[in-house]
């Protein structure tokens, strides 16, 4: 994959600004048109293209300045003999594009390939013996580009290629060569046709008799063991990315501070070794008043993030301040910090600084409102502050150490219990604008744009998610290391990774600042390169991949994902026949997929059946047009009748349940029938939701709302201990396991 550059721009010629913008937009992967949610072609305006280019750093407001930028970019491209990175698949021929001044293209060059594993391969090439693929003229020189085969088949990994001139030890050029498998990893039983099921949960929703008002990693360990005993082979999680310990009400798992580090709210304080060794703090927690406080946090129907975080952080700070780590423990901590590198330091400094500013009474929700001197991690004032507050920074390093340790323990429990996959994690599509990642890596992101979605049937104005996108040019210049780090971090301590909005590997809908989402455009990313890196990391971490590919899917990407071994995502309520509106039998779904009845962005089964989501949407003002609401109610009524017809036809519910939907409310038999129906399906994976096991009605998230509804807070209605003592649920799990086994044959 080579990031395109625009052909040479002659300053002073007759080229208009419009032509410049059109050419540059095409070169930078900005789509001129796309197919909208209604299946119609839609055009992207020149104004939107200019805004996207402006977000990438181009001077679209000044023709002379833009021309100069493009001249410089053009020159830099041609004066760099090799691209910064190339991704090839195992067994593919390696074909380099070598760019050199014309007087050097006849010279024999030595190449040296240093493999990740340490071996060094060498050879020789003469550019002019390859295929001429480009020519560029500058005032003082002519450059030519040749495609030259590299006669070598390196093993999988991240390798470094250099070109050397005869008699010169200084490399003429260097390139990262990434050799990736053809497809992502699958556990052997799944690759061999085994069909499995597991519950998907929002970790914060879990109740237990011992947590501190929010689900934690010990609850997760308990859940995986108990679910495994009932036949489950995975437990799916919401994104567990780092949020904002000093701003606990910023609770959306899909608007994180960093996607590489963990949400420290999930630490179980009472499982921390340094707490267990501190008799004074154990006595403080055992005190009746403290226990009453914990009981009140547990009793609340919604997570009290402020109460929970203040309690946990307060106790963990005491643990940290009073702890003396033994040699082995200190070595483990030091190794974790060393491996975490700059990224971990950035996270700890951000969290410590944010807590510092809030402690002074400032509104410190994110770096954009911090004092000017602290708005960039690389500023000298930040470095000076860290030197004075190293203990505070170390505390947040310690929290990440604990979170990583406890997640690993939960995953170990899953694998010890015999789960084929174990935990599957969820990778959010981006980070929020006030996040650590953007504060410390400004050049990688485009803060003047935001990721979202174009207008569709349910969102006629489109969506703006407030997540600044990565700049594809900068990713390429960084030899894709940010994506390597991201994938690797999210494959720790799990057996599968779900990528939210997997289309982001191909394209993202960028929204200009201050504009409606309708004025956005699709920006394309190097999908084949990113899928190659994903495949390489998946094999190294033995991690299966699931791609959330709902919504508008561009033609051909489904085939690309399938060929790359990425599991698709099939939601029952969306899988309908275009011919008659009936529901497609799960037996006809693609095998390389995860199926589900509902998702965290949808109503529960009970909520769907009783139209609670539509009533709630009306109450929240999501459907100001009564006609639209009437249509939605009519569509829902028809959908429910079709579902009932399908369940009766497949024999998963008894004749005691009426065939007429007007007489059927959601009940346990219908609920269980739907889950068994899905378990009989052909998808490799079936994900069920504990909310539906508990026949809950309220959703965990209502898309299109922020403060109108308590998103990302609603807990489960029963403790884990009670759920797994329920004989009816045990019987359901047994029937699901049996149905999955039968589907495997």
C-alpha positions as CSV (number, residue, x, y, z in Angstrom):
1,X,0.0,0.0,0.0
2,X,1.4,3.4,-0.9
3,X,-0.3,6.6,0.3
4,X,-1.0,8.6,-2.9
5,X,0.8,11.9,-3.6
6,X,-0.5,14.5,-6.0
7,X,1.4,15.1,-9.2
8,X,3.6,18.0,-9.4
9,X,1.8,21.4,-9.2
10,X,3.2,24.2,-11.3
11,X,2.8,27.5,-9.5
12,X,1.5,30.2,-11.7
13,X,-0.3,28.0,-14.1
14,X,-4.0,28.2,-14.9
15,X,-5.0,25.5,-12.4
16,X,-7.8,26.8,-10.2
17,X,-8.2,26.2,-6.5
18,X,-11.2,24.0,-7.3
19,X,-9.1,21.7,-9.4
20,X,-6.3,21.6,-6.8
21,X,-8.8,20.6,-4.1
22,X,-10.4,17.9,-6.3
23,X,-7.0,16.4,-7.2
24,X,-5.7,16.5,-3.7
25,X,-9.0,15.0,-2.2
26,X,-8.7,12.1,-4.6
27,X,-5.1,11.6,-3.7
28,X,-5.8,11.6,0.0
29,X,-8.6,9.1,-0.1
30,X,-11.6,11.5,0.2
31,X,-14.5,9.9,-1.6
32,X,-16.3,12.1,-4.1
33,X,-19.5,10.0,-3.8
34,X,-21.0,7.2,-1.9
35,X,-24.1,5.1,-1.7
36,X,-26.4,6.3,1.0
37,X,-28.6,4.3,3.4
38,X,-31.5,4.4,0.9
39,X,-29.3,2.9,-1.9
40,X,-28.9,6.1,-3.8
41,X,-25.7,7.7,-5.0
42,X,-24.8,10.8,-2.9
43,X,-22.2,13.5,-3.9
44,X,-19.7,15.1,-1.6
45,X,-19.4,18.9,-2.0
46,X,-16.2,20.7,-2.8
47,X,-16.8,22.6,0.5
48,X,-16.8,19.3,2.5
49,X,-13.6,18.1,0.7
50,X,-11.9,21.4,1.5
51,X,-12.9,21.0,5.1
52,X,-11.5,17.5,5.3
53,X,-8.2,18.6,3.7
54,X,-8.0,21.5,6.1
55,X,-8.4,19.0,9.0
56,X,-5.5,17.1,7.5
57,X,-3.4,20.2,7.7
58,X,-3.6,21.5,4.1
59,X,-3.9,25.3,3.5
60,X,-7.1,25.2,1.5
61,X,-7.8,28.9,2.3
62,X,-4.7,30.1,0.4
63,X,-3.9,28.9,-3.2
64,X,-0.3,30.0,-3.1
65,X,0.3,28.4,0.3
66,X,-1.4,25.2,-0.8
67,X,0.6,25.0,-4.0
68,X,3.8,25.4,-2.0
69,X,2.7,22.6,0.4
70,X,2.0,20.3,-2.5
71,X,5.3,21.1,-4.2
72,X,7.1,20.3,-1.0
73,X,5.2,17.0,-0.5
74,X,5.9,16.1,-4.1
75,X,9.6,16.7,-3.8
76,X,9.8,14.8,-0.5
77,X,8.1,11.8,-2.0
78,X,10.5,11.6,-4.9
79,X,13.6,12.3,-2.9
80,X,12.8,9.3,-0.6
81,X,14.0,6.2,-2.4
82,X,11.7,3.8,-0.4
83,X,8.3,4.2,1.3
84,X,8.4,4.0,5.1
85,X,6.5,0.7,5.2
86,X,5.2,-2.2,3.1
87,X,2.8,-4.9,4.2
88,X,2.8,-8.2,2.3
89,X,1.2,-11.6,3.0
90,X,3.0,-14.8,3.5
91,X,4.1,-16.3,0.2
92,X,3.5,-13.2,-1.8
93,X,6.2,-11.8,-4.1
94,X,7.9,-8.7,-2.7
95,X,8.0,-5.9,-5.2
96,X,9.7,-2.6,-4.2
97,X,9.2,0.8,-5.7
98,X,12.6,2.4,-5.8
99,X,12.8,6.1,-6.6
100,X,16.2,7.7,-7.5
101,X,17.8,10.5,-9.5
102,X,18.3,9.3,-13.1
103,X,22.1,9.2,-12.8
104,X,21.9,6.5,-10.1
105,X,19.3,4.1,-11.6
106,X,22.0,2.1,-13.4
107,X,24.0,1.5,-10.1
108,X,23.9,-1.8,-8.4
109,X,22.6,-1.4,-4.9
110,X,23.0,-3.8,-2.0
111,X,20.0,-4.6,0.1
112,X,20.0,-5.9,3.7
113,X,16.9,-7.3,5.4
114,X,17.2,-7.6,9.2
115,X,14.5,-10.1,10.3
116,X,12.7,-9.5,13.5
117,X,14.1,-12.8,14.7
118,X,17.6,-11.5,14.3
119,X,18.8,-13.2,11.0
120,X,20.1,-10.9,8.3
121,X,19.5,-11.6,4.6
122,X,21.4,-9.8,1.8
123,X,21.3,-9.3,-1.9
124,X,21.8,-6.9,-4.8
125,X,19.5,-5.1,-7.2
126,X,19.8,-2.6,-10.1
127,X,16.8,-0.3,-10.4
128,X,16.8,0.0,-14.1
129,X,16.5,-3.7,-14.5
130,X,13.0,-3.4,-13.0
131,X,9.8,-1.9,-14.5
132,X,9.7,1.9,-15.0
133,X,6.6,3.1,-13.1
134,X,7.1,6.9,-12.8
135,X,9.1,9.9,-13.7
136,X,9.4,13.3,-12.1
137,X,11.3,16.4,-13.2
138,X,12.6,19.1,-10.9
139,X,14.5,22.3,-11.8
140,X,17.8,20.6,-11.3
141,X,17.2,16.9,-11.8
142,X,15.0,14.1,-13.1
143,X,13.9,11.2,-10.8
144,X,12.7,7.8,-12.0
145,X,10.8,5.1,-10.1
146,X,11.2,1.4,-10.8
147,X,9.4,-1.6,-9.5
148,X,12.0,-4.2,-8.6
149,X,11.4,-7.7,-7.3
150,X,13.2,-8.7,-4.0
151,X,14.1,-12.3,-4.4
152,X,13.4,-13.4,-0.8
153,X,10.6,-15.0,1.2
154,X,11.0,-13.9,4.8
155,X,9.0,-15.4,7.7
156,X,6.2,-13.7,9.4
157,X,7.1,-10.6,11.4
158,X,8.2,-7.0,11.4
159,X,11.5,-6.7,9.5
160,X,13.7,-3.8,8.5
161,X,15.0,-3.4,4.9
162,X,17.9,-1.0,4.0
163,X,19.4,-0.1,0.6
164,X,23.2,0.6,0.6
165,X,25.4,2.1,-2.1
166,X,28.7,0.4,-2.9
167,X,31.4,1.7,-0.5
168,X,29.0,3.6,1.7
169,X,28.0,2.3,5.2
170,X,25.3,5.0,5.6
171,X,22.0,3.5,4.3
172,X,20.6,5.2,1.2
173,X,17.0,4.3,2.4
174,X,15.2,2.1,4.9
175,X,11.7,0.6,5.0
176,X,9.8,-1.5,7.4
177,X,8.7,-4.7,5.8
178,X,5.7,-6.4,7.5
179,X,5.0,-10.0,6.5
180,X,1.6,-11.1,7.7
181,X,-0.5,-14.3,7.5
182,X,-3.2,-14.5,4.9
183,X,-6.0,-14.6,7.5
184,X,-6.6,-14.1,11.2
185,X,-6.2,-16.7,13.9
186,X,-9.0,-19.1,14.9
187,X,-9.0,-21.5,17.8
188,X,-8.6,-25.1,16.4
189,X,-12.1,-26.3,17.6
190,X,-13.8,-23.3,15.9
191,X,-11.7,-23.7,12.8
192,X,-12.8,-27.3,12.7
193,X,-16.5,-26.4,12.9
194,X,-17.2,-26.3,16.6
195,X,-20.1,-24.0,17.3
196,X,-20.1,-22.2,20.7
197,X,-22.1,-19.7,22.7
198,X,-21.4,-17.3,25.5
199,X,-22.9,-14.3,27.3
200,X,-22.0,-10.7,26.4
201,X,-22.0,-8.2,29.3
202,X,-21.3,-4.7,30.1
203,X,-18.8,-5.3,32.9
204,X,-19.9,-2.3,34.9
205,X,-23.5,-3.7,35.0
206,X,-22.5,-6.8,37.0
207,X,-23.9,-7.1,40.5
208,X,-22.3,-9.3,43.1
209,X,-22.4,-9.5,46.9
210,X,-18.8,-8.4,47.1
211,X,-18.1,-5.7,44.6
212,X,-18.0,-2.0,45.4
213,X,-21.0,-0.9,43.4
214,X,-19.6,-1.7,39.9
215,X,-18.7,-4.9,38.2
216,X,-15.0,-5.7,38.5
217,X,-12.4,-8.1,37.3
218,X,-13.1,-10.5,40.1
219,X,-16.7,-10.5,39.1
220,X,-15.6,-11.3,35.6
221,X,-13.5,-14.2,36.9
222,X,-16.5,-15.5,38.7
223,X,-18.7,-15.1,35.6
224,X,-16.4,-16.9,33.3
225,X,-16.0,-19.9,35.6
226,X,-19.8,-20.2,36.3
227,X,-20.7,-19.7,32.6
228,X,-18.1,-22.3,31.6
229,X,-19.7,-24.8,34.0
230,X,-23.0,-24.2,32.1
231,X,-21.4,-24.8,28.7
232,X,-20.4,-21.3,27.6
233,X,-17.1,-21.0,25.8
234,X,-16.6,-17.2,25.9
235,X,-17.7,-14.1,27.8
236,X,-17.9,-10.9,25.7
237,X,-17.2,-7.5,27.2
238,X,-17.9,-3.9,26.4
239,X,-14.7,-1.8,25.7
240,X,-12.7,-1.7,29.0
241,X,-10.5,1.1,27.8
242,X,-9.1,3.8,30.1
243,X,-11.6,6.5,30.9
244,X,-11.1,9.4,33.3
245,X,-10.6,8.6,37.0
246,X,-10.8,12.3,38.0
247,X,-13.9,12.8,35.9
248,X,-15.9,9.7,36.7
249,X,-19.2,10.7,35.2
250,X,-17.6,10.7,31.7
251,X,-18.6,7.0,31.6
252,X,-19.1,6.0,27.9
253,X,-16.9,3.0,27.2
254,X,-16.9,4.2,23.5
255,X,-15.4,7.6,24.3
256,X,-12.2,6.6,26.0
257,X,-9.1,8.5,27.1
258,X,-6.9,5.8,25.7
259,X,-7.7,2.5,23.8
260,X,-4.3,1.0,24.9
261,X,-4.8,1.1,28.7
262,X,-7.5,-0.1,31.0
263,X,-10.4,1.4,33.0
264,X,-9.1,1.3,36.6
265,X,-12.6,1.4,38.0
266,X,-12.7,-2.4,37.4
267,X,-9.9,-3.1,39.9
268,X,-11.2,-5.2,42.8
269,X,-9.5,-3.4,45.7
270,X,-9.9,-6.3,48.1
271,X,-8.0,-8.6,45.7
272,X,-4.9,-6.3,45.5
273,X,-1.9,-8.1,47.2
274,X,-0.7,-4.9,48.9
275,X,-4.2,-4.4,50.3
276,X,-4.3,-7.9,51.6
277,X,-1.0,-7.4,53.4
278,X,-2.2,-4.2,55.1
279,X,-4.1,-5.1,58.3
280,X,-4.9,-1.5,59.1
281,X,-6.7,-0.9,55.7
282,X,-8.5,-4.3,55.9
283,X,-9.8,-3.2,59.3
284,X,-11.0,0.1,57.8
285,X,-12.8,-1.6,55.0
286,X,-14.4,-4.1,57.5
287,X,-15.6,-1.2,59.7
288,X,-19.5,-1.2,59.8
289,X,-19.7,2.3,58.5
290,X,-17.5,1.6,55.4
291,X,-19.5,-1.6,54.8
292,X,-22.7,0.3,54.9
293,X,-21.3,2.7,52.4
294,X,-20.4,-0.2,50.1
295,X,-23.8,-1.7,50.5
296,X,-25.5,1.5,49.5
297,X,-23.3,1.7,46.3
298,X,-24.2,-1.9,45.5
299,X,-28.0,-1.3,46.1
300,X,-28.3,1.4,43.5
301,X,-30.0,0.5,40.2
302,X,-27.5,2.6,38.3
303,X,-23.8,2.8,38.8
304,X,-22.9,5.7,41.0
305,X,-19.6,6.4,39.1
306,X,-18.6,9.3,41.3
307,X,-19.3,7.4,44.5
308,X,-17.6,4.3,43.3
309,X,-14.5,5.9,41.8
310,X,-13.9,8.2,44.8
311,X,-14.2,5.2,47.2
312,X,-11.9,3.0,45.1
313,X,-9.3,5.7,44.3
314,X,-9.3,6.9,47.9
315,X,-8.6,3.4,49.2
316,X,-6.1,2.5,46.5
317,X,-4.1,5.6,47.1
318,X,-3.8,4.6,50.7
319,X,-2.7,1.1,49.6
320,X,-0.1,2.6,47.3
321,X,1.2,5.1,49.8
322,X,1.6,2.5,52.6
323,X,2.9,-0.4,50.4
324,X,6.5,-1.6,50.4
325,X,6.9,-3.9,47.4
326,X,9.0,-7.0,47.7
327,X,11.8,-7.6,45.2
328,X,9.8,-9.9,43.0
329,X,6.7,-7.7,43.1
330,X,8.9,-4.6,42.4
331,X,10.5,-6.3,39.5
332,X,7.1,-7.2,38.0
333,X,6.0,-3.6,38.3
334,X,9.2,-2.2,36.8
335,X,8.9,-4.6,33.9
336,X,5.3,-3.6,33.3
337,X,6.3,0.1,33.3
338,X,9.3,-0.5,31.0
339,X,7.1,-2.5,28.5
340,X,4.4,0.2,28.6
341,X,6.9,2.8,27.5
342,X,5.9,6.3,26.5
343,X,2.3,5.4,26.0
344,X,1.9,4.3,29.6
345,X,3.7,7.3,31.0
346,X,1.4,9.6,28.9
347,X,-1.6,7.9,30.4
348,X,-0.3,8.2,34.0
349,X,0.7,11.8,33.6
350,X,-2.6,12.7,32.1
351,X,-4.6,11.1,34.9
352,X,-2.4,12.7,37.6
353,X,-2.6,16.2,35.9
354,X,-6.4,16.0,35.5
355,X,-6.8,15.0,39.2
356,X,-4.5,17.9,40.1
357,X,-6.5,20.5,38.2
358,X,-9.8,19.1,39.5
359,X,-8.3,19.2,43.0
360,X,-7.7,23.0,42.5
361,X,-11.4,23.4,41.7
362,X,-10.9,23.9,37.9
363,X,-13.2,22.4,35.2
364,X,-10.7,20.0,33.8
365,X,-12.8,17.6,31.7
366,X,-10.0,17.4,29.1
367,X,-6.8,19.0,28.0
368,X,-8.5,21.6,25.8
369,X,-9.6,23.5,29.0
370,X,-6.3,23.0,30.9
371,X,-3.9,26.0,31.3
372,X,-2.1,26.7,28.0
373,X,1.2,25.5,29.1
374,X,-0.2,22.0,29.9
375,X,-2.2,21.4,26.7
376,X,0.5,19.3,25.1
377,X,2.3,16.4,26.8
378,X,5.6,17.4,25.2
379,X,5.6,21.0,26.7
380,X,8.5,21.6,29.1
381,X,6.0,22.8,31.8
382,X,4.5,19.3,31.8
383,X,7.9,17.7,32.2
384,X,8.7,20.1,35.1
385,X,5.4,19.3,36.7
386,X,6.0,15.5,36.5
387,X,9.4,15.9,38.1
388,X,7.7,17.6,41.1
389,X,4.8,15.1,41.2
390,X,6.5,11.8,40.4
391,X,4.7,10.0,43.2
392,X,1.3,11.0,41.9
393,X,2.3,9.8,38.4
394,X,3.6,6.5,39.9
395,X,0.3,6.0,41.6
396,X,-1.5,5.9,38.2
397,X,1.2,3.6,36.8
398,X,0.5,1.3,39.7
399,X,-3.3,1.4,39.0
400,X,-2.7,0.3,35.4
401,X,-0.4,-2.5,36.7
402,X,-3.2,-3.7,39.0
403,X,-5.8,-3.6,36.3
404,X,-3.6,-5.5,33.8
405,X,-2.8,-8.1,36.5
406,X,-6.5,-8.7,37.4
407,X,-7.7,-8.9,33.8
408,X,-5.0,-11.5,33.2
409,X,-6.2,-13.5,36.2
410,X,-9.8,-13.4,34.9
411,X,-8.6,-14.7,31.5
412,X,-6.6,-17.4,33.1
413,X,-9.7,-18.5,35.0
414,X,-11.6,-18.7,31.7
415,X,-9.0,-20.8,30.1
416,X,-8.6,-23.1,33.2
417,X,-12.3,-23.6,33.1
418,X,-12.0,-25.1,29.6
419,X,-13.4,-22.2,27.5
420,X,-12.5,-22.5,23.9
421,X,-12.2,-18.7,23.5
422,X,-12.4,-17.2,27.0
423,X,-12.8,-13.5,27.3
424,X,-13.5,-11.4,24.2
425,X,-12.7,-7.8,24.3
426,X,-14.2,-4.9,22.4
427,X,-12.2,-2.2,20.5
428,X,-13.9,1.2,20.3
429,X,-13.7,3.2,17.1
430,X,-11.8,6.1,18.5
431,X,-10.9,8.3,21.5
432,X,-12.6,11.4,22.7
433,X,-11.4,14.9,21.9
434,X,-10.2,15.6,25.4
435,X,-8.3,12.4,25.7
436,X,-4.8,11.3,26.6
437,X,-4.2,9.9,23.2
438,X,-4.8,13.2,21.4
439,X,-3.1,15.3,24.1
440,X,0.1,13.3,23.7
441,X,-0.1,12.3,20.0
442,X,-1.5,15.5,18.3
443,X,0.3,14.9,15.0
444,X,-1.4,11.4,14.6
445,X,-4.9,12.8,14.9
446,X,-7.0,15.4,13.1
447,X,-8.7,17.3,16.0
448,X,-10.5,19.6,13.5
449,X,-12.7,16.7,12.4
450,X,-14.8,14.2,14.1
451,X,-15.9,10.6,13.3
452,X,-19.6,10.0,12.8
453,X,-22.1,8.5,10.3
454,X,-23.9,9.9,7.3
455,X,-27.7,10.5,7.3
456,X,-29.8,7.4,7.4
457,X,-33.4,6.3,7.9
458,X,-33.4,6.6,11.7
459,X,-30.9,9.5,11.8
460,X,-31.8,11.9,9.0
461,X,-29.2,14.4,10.1
462,X,-26.4,11.8,10.5
463,X,-24.3,11.3,13.6
464,X,-21.3,13.1,15.1
465,X,-19.6,10.9,17.7
466,X,-17.1,13.6,18.9
467,X,-14.1,11.3,18.2
468,X,-11.2,12.9,16.2
469,X,-9.9,10.5,13.5
470,X,-6.4,9.3,12.9
471,X,-4.7,10.8,9.9
472,X,-4.0,8.0,7.4
473,X,-1.0,9.9,6.0
474,X,0.6,10.0,9.5
475,X,-0.2,6.4,10.1
476,X,1.8,5.5,7.0
477,X,4.7,7.8,8.0
478,X,4.8,6.1,11.4
479,X,5.1,2.7,9.6
480,X,1.7,1.7,11.1
481,X,3.3,1.4,14.6
482,X,0.2,3.1,16.3
483,X,-2.0,0.4,14.9
484,X,0.4,-2.4,15.8
485,X,0.4,-1.0,19.4
486,X,-3.4,-0.7,19.4
487,X,-4.1,-4.2,18.2
488,X,-1.5,-5.7,20.4
489,X,-2.8,-3.9,23.6
490,X,-6.3,-5.0,23.0
491,X,-5.4,-8.7,22.4
492,X,-3.9,-9.0,25.9
493,X,-5.6,-11.4,28.2
494,X,-8.4,-12.5,25.9
495,X,-9.2,-15.1,23.2
496,X,-11.1,-12.8,20.8
497,X,-11.4,-9.2,19.9
498,X,-14.5,-7.5,18.6
499,X,-13.8,-4.4,16.5
500,X,-16.6,-1.9,16.8
501,X,-17.5,-0.4,13.5
502,X,-15.0,-2.6,11.6
503,X,-15.6,-0.5,8.5
504,X,-13.2,2.0,10.1
505,X,-10.4,-0.2,8.7
506,X,-11.6,0.7,5.3
507,X,-13.2,4.1,5.7
508,X,-14.5,6.6,8.2
509,X,-17.1,9.3,7.9
510,X,-15.4,12.6,8.9
511,X,-17.5,15.5,10.0
512,X,-16.1,19.1,9.7
513,X,-16.0,21.2,12.9
514,X,-19.2,23.0,13.7
515,X,-21.1,21.4,10.8
516,X,-23.9,18.9,10.7
517,X,-22.9,15.3,10.0
518,X,-24.6,15.6,6.6
519,X,-21.7,17.8,5.5
520,X,-19.2,15.1,6.1
521,X,-17.3,12.7,3.7
522,X,-15.8,9.2,3.7
523,X,-12.0,9.1,4.1
524,X,-10.4,5.8,3.0
525,X,-7.8,4.0,5.0
526,X,-5.3,1.3,3.8
527,X,-7.6,-1.6,4.6
528,X,-5.4,-4.4,3.2
529,X,-2.4,-3.2,5.2
530,X,-4.4,-2.8,8.4
531,X,-6.0,-6.3,8.0
532,X,-2.5,-7.8,7.4
533,X,-1.3,-6.3,10.7
534,X,-4.5,-7.4,12.4
535,X,-3.9,-11.0,11.1
536,X,-0.2,-11.0,12.3
537,X,-1.1,-9.8,15.8
538,X,-4.1,-12.2,16.0
539,X,-1.8,-15.2,15.4
540,X,0.8,-13.9,17.9
541,X,-1.8,-13.4,20.6
542,X,-3.9,-16.4,19.6
543,X,-6.9,-14.1,19.3
544,X,-9.9,-14.6,17.1
545,X,-11.4,-11.5,15.3
546,X,-15.0,-10.4,15.2
547,X,-15.9,-7.3,13.0
548,X,-19.0,-5.3,13.8
549,X,-20.2,-4.7,10.3
550,X,-23.7,-3.5,10.8
551,X,-25.1,-0.5,8.9
552,X,-24.1,0.7,5.5
553,X,-21.5,-1.7,4.2
554,X,-19.6,-0.8,1.0
555,X,-19.7,-3.4,-1.7
556,X,-17.0,-6.0,-1.5
557,X,-15.8,-5.4,2.0
558,X,-17.8,-8.4,3.3
559,X,-15.7,-10.6,1.0
560,X,-12.5,-8.9,2.1
561,X,-13.2,-9.4,5.7
562,X,-14.2,-13.1,5.2
563,X,-11.0,-13.8,3.2
564,X,-9.0,-12.3,6.1
565,X,-10.7,-14.6,8.6
566,X,-12.6,-11.8,10.4
567,X,-16.0,-13.0,11.8
568,X,-19.0,-11.0,10.7
569,X,-21.7,-9.9,13.1
570,X,-25.3,-11.0,12.5
571,X,-28.1,-9.5,14.6
572,X,-31.4,-11.4,14.3
573,X,-33.6,-8.4,14.2
574,X,-31.7,-7.0,11.2
575,X,-31.6,-10.3,9.2
576,X,-34.7,-10.0,7.1
577,X,-35.7,-11.1,3.7
578,X,-36.0,-8.2,1.2
579,X,-38.7,-10.2,-0.7
580,X,-41.3,-10.6,2.1
581,X,-39.9,-9.0,5.2
582,X,-39.7,-12.3,7.0
583,X,-36.9,-13.2,9.3
584,X,-34.0,-15.2,7.8
585,X,-33.5,-18.5,9.7
586,X,-30.2,-18.4,11.7
587,X,-29.5,-21.8,10.0
588,X,-28.9,-19.8,6.9
589,X,-26.5,-17.2,8.4
590,X,-22.8,-17.4,7.3
591,X,-20.7,-19.7,9.4
592,X,-17.8,-17.3,9.9
593,X,-19.8,-14.9,12.1
594,X,-21.1,-14.2,15.6
595,X,-24.8,-14.0,15.9
596,X,-26.9,-12.2,18.5
597,X,-30.5,-11.3,19.2
598,X,-29.8,-7.7,20.4
599,X,-26.9,-5.4,21.1
600,X,-26.0,-2.8,23.7
601,X,-27.4,-0.1,21.3
602,X,-30.8,-1.9,21.0
603,X,-33.7,-2.6,23.3
604,X,-33.7,-5.8,25.3
605,X,-36.0,-8.7,24.1
606,X,-38.7,-7.6,26.5
607,X,-38.2,-3.9,25.6
608,X,-38.4,-4.7,21.9
609,X,-41.5,-6.9,22.1
610,X,-43.4,-4.4,24.3
611,X,-42.2,-1.4,22.2
612,X,-40.7,0.2,25.3
613,X,-37.9,1.6,23.1
614,X,-40.4,3.5,21.0
615,X,-42.2,4.8,24.0
616,X,-38.9,5.9,25.5
617,X,-37.8,7.5,22.3
618,X,-41.0,9.5,22.2
619,X,-40.5,10.6,25.8
620,X,-36.9,11.6,25.1
621,X,-37.9,13.6,22.0
622,X,-36.2,11.3,19.5
623,X,-39.2,11.1,17.3
624,X,-40.7,14.6,17.0
625,X,-42.7,13.6,14.0
626,X,-45.7,11.5,15.1
627,X,-46.1,10.1,11.6
628,X,-42.6,8.6,11.8
629,X,-43.5,7.1,15.2
630,X,-46.7,5.6,13.8
631,X,-44.7,4.0,11.0
632,X,-42.2,2.6,13.5
633,X,-45.0,1.1,15.6
634,X,-46.6,-0.5,12.5
635,X,-43.3,-1.9,11.4
636,X,-42.7,-3.3,14.9
637,X,-46.1,-5.0,15.0
638,X,-45.4,-6.6,11.6
639,X,-41.9,-7.7,12.7
640,X,-43.2,-9.4,15.8
641,X,-45.8,-11.3,13.8
642,X,-43.1,-12.5,11.4
643,X,-40.9,-13.5,14.4
644,X,-43.8,-15.5,15.9
645,X,-44.4,-17.2,12.5
646,X,-40.8,-18.1,12.3
647,X,-40.5,-19.5,15.8
648,X,-43.7,-21.6,15.3
649,X,-42.4,-22.9,12.0
650,X,-39.1,-24.0,13.5
651,X,-40.9,-25.7,16.5
652,X,-39.0,-23.8,19.2
653,X,-42.1,-22.6,21.0
654,X,-45.2,-24.7,21.9
655,X,-48.7,-24.4,20.4
656,X,-49.7,-22.9,23.8
657,X,-48.4,-19.6,22.5
658,X,-50.9,-18.1,20.1
659,X,-50.0,-17.6,16.5
660,X,-51.6,-14.2,16.6
661,X,-49.2,-11.6,17.9
662,X,-52.0,-9.5,19.3
663,X,-52.4,-12.1,22.0
664,X,-48.7,-12.7,22.8
665,X,-46.7,-10.7,25.3
666,X,-43.0,-11.5,25.9
667,X,-42.8,-14.3,28.5
668,X,-40.1,-16.8,29.6
669,X,-41.1,-19.5,27.0
670,X,-40.9,-17.0,24.1
671,X,-37.6,-15.5,25.4
672,X,-36.0,-19.0,25.8
673,X,-37.4,-20.1,22.4
674,X,-35.7,-17.2,20.7
675,X,-32.4,-18.1,22.3
676,X,-32.6,-21.7,21.4
677,X,-33.6,-20.7,17.9
678,X,-30.4,-18.7,17.6
679,X,-28.3,-21.5,19.2
680,X,-29.4,-23.9,16.4
681,X,-28.0,-21.5,13.8
682,X,-25.0,-21.9,11.6
683,X,-22.8,-19.1,12.9
684,X,-19.7,-20.3,14.7
685,X,-20.5,-18.0,17.7
686,X,-23.7,-17.1,19.4
687,X,-23.7,-14.3,21.9
688,X,-26.6,-14.0,24.4
689,X,-27.2,-11.1,26.8
690,X,-27.6,-11.6,30.5
691,X,-30.2,-8.8,30.4
692,X,-32.4,-11.1,28.3
693,X,-31.8,-14.1,30.6
694,X,-33.1,-11.8,33.4
695,X,-36.0,-10.6,31.2
696,X,-35.1,-7.0,31.8
697,X,-36.9,-4.2,30.0
698,X,-34.6,-1.1,30.2
699,X,-31.8,-0.6,27.7
700,X,-28.2,0.1,28.8
701,X,-27.8,2.8,26.0
702,X,-30.2,4.9,23.9
703,X,-28.3,6.0,20.7
704,X,-28.8,9.7,20.0
705,X,-28.9,10.7,23.7
706,X,-26.3,11.9,26.1
707,X,-27.8,13.5,29.2
708,X,-31.5,12.7,28.5
709,X,-31.1,9.0,29.6
710,X,-28.6,7.4,32.0
711,X,-26.6,5.6,29.4
712,X,-23.8,3.2,30.4
713,X,-25.1,3.0,34.0
714,X,-28.0,0.6,34.3
715,X,-27.0,-2.5,36.3
716,X,-28.3,-6.1,36.0
717,X,-31.4,-6.8,38.1
718,X,-29.8,-9.7,40.0
719,X,-26.5,-10.6,41.6
720,X,-24.2,-13.1,39.8
721,X,-24.6,-15.5,42.7
722,X,-28.4,-15.5,42.2
723,X,-28.2,-15.9,38.4
724,X,-26.1,-19.0,38.7
725,X,-28.3,-20.5,41.4
726,X,-31.4,-20.3,39.1
727,X,-32.4,-23.8,37.9
728,X,-34.5,-22.4,35.0
729,X,-31.5,-20.5,33.6
730,X,-29.3,-23.5,34.1
731,X,-31.8,-25.5,32.0
732,X,-31.8,-22.8,29.3
733,X,-28.0,-22.9,29.2
734,X,-28.1,-26.7,28.8
735,X,-30.6,-26.5,25.9
736,X,-28.4,-23.9,24.2
737,X,-25.3,-26.0,24.6
738,X,-27.1,-29.0,23.2
739,X,-28.4,-27.0,20.3
740,X,-24.9,-25.7,19.5
741,X,-23.5,-29.2,19.7
742,X,-26.1,-30.4,17.2
743,X,-25.4,-27.5,14.9
744,X,-21.7,-28.5,15.0
745,X,-22.4,-31.9,13.5
